[in-house]
Amino acid sequence: MLVLLPPSETKADGGEGPPLDLAALSFPELNPVRAKLADALADLARDVPASLAALGISARQSDEVTRNAQLWTSPTMPALSRYTGVLYDALDVRGFTKAGLAKAQRRLAVTSSLFGVVSATDPIPAYRLSGGNTVPGLGTVRGLWKPVLEPVLREIEGLIVDLRSGTYSAFAKLRPDAVTVRVVTEDAHGNRTTVSHFNKAYKGRLAAVLATTRAEPSTVEHLVKVITRAGLAVERTGEHALELLTGD
């Protein structure tokens, strides 16, 4: 089973790993595009106003440009430690047992604007690039990744659980049997709506359950049982579609 997560805009500083080495990352087929993007971002960082405009950020966030300037020289850390924010707080990798962490390293991957997709332990630097950005001289991030990322993700074997957000789902279509999860809330009349406030937190909780379970779900039915046993409310709404209900 592979659980595909969205990235986060916020990222932890620092790291204890060596500088970025694309050969150390999973999915080596993606390295040519990774190299183009990393080089382009580092070059663009020489022009701070142009970088701010391309990245869609303000002058108060100029430290993000500094991160990009140091892409090839700054220290790295495992992807699951690098990404921060609501989803990753709820995932709480630091709270995993040793056995749970070993499972998470095999089962979790993160979609990335810079790297396409990375496995949980891939060593990456801090950077700034969003899924909706356009990189001068290269084009849109989505347009760069779709032709190369889609074939790679379609070759992944076993059950895939897609927790990507809409922006990153557009990077690549998965196999038709990939399981999609929608986080919803239900009102007193039984009407369900997609939630935004709790969406990331619930996806993080779900990812933690799937990352650490002793089970090895290979079907949607088994997946639903694993999620339900963990105390989350989930319903199957299609052959390969689930709805995760919030408690609010």
Secondary structure, 3 states (H helix, E strand, C coil): CEEEECCCCCECCCCCECCCCHHHCCCHHHHHHHHHHHHHHHHHCCCHHHHHHHHCCCHHHHHHHHHHHCCCCCCEEEHHHHECCHHHHHHCHHHCCHHHHHHHHHHEEEEECCCEEEECCCEECCCCCCCCCEECCCEEHHHHHHHHHHHHHHCCCCCEEECCCHHHHCCCCCCCCCEEEEEEEECCCCCEEECCCCHHHHHHHHHHHHHHCCCCCCCHHHHHHHHHHCCCEEEEEECCEEEEECCC
